Amino acid sequence: MSYIGGGMYHAEPCPLCGRTLWNGRCENPDCHYHWHPKEDEEDEDDS
């Protein structure tokens, strides 16, 4: 069986509005993370 657009989705609760973050992007268009996806914690460390 083949899948179109393959790739894994990571879902978690949005820390700002409580809706679902899909791969860091919130499903709520009124939320900051909808327009500016949340980065992984590993990427935030610039040292």
C-alpha positions in Angstrom: 0.0 0.0 0.0 1.4 3.4 -0.9 0.8 6.7 0.9 0.6 10.1 -0.8 2.6 12.9 0.8 4.3 10.5 3.2 6.0 11.7 6.3 5.4 11.5 9.9 3.2 14.0 11.8 3.9 15.0 15.4 0.9 16.3 17.3 1.0 18.0 20.7 -1.1 20.5 22.6 -0.3 24.2 21.8 1.2 25.9 24.9 -0.5 29.2 24.0 -4.1 28.3 23.1 -4.5 24.6 23.9 -5.4 23.5 20.3 -3.3 21.0 18.4 0.2 21.7 17.1 0.9 19.6 14.0 4.7 19.5 13.4 5.0 22.7 15.4 2.2 24.6 13.5 -1.0 25.4 15.5 -4.3 24.6 13.8 -5.8 27.8 15.3 -5.4 30.7 12.8 -5.6 33.2 15.6 -2.6 31.7 17.4 1.0 33.0 17.1 2.2 29.4 16.4 -0.1 29.1 13.4 1.9 31.8 11.5 5.3 31.2 13.2 5.7 27.5 13.9 7.2 26.4 17.2 10.8 25.2 16.9 12.2 22.1 18.5 13.9 22.6 21.8 17.2 21.2 20.4 17.2 24.0 17.7 16.8 26.8 20.3 20.2 26.2 21.9 22.7 28.3 19.9 25.8 27.7 22.2 
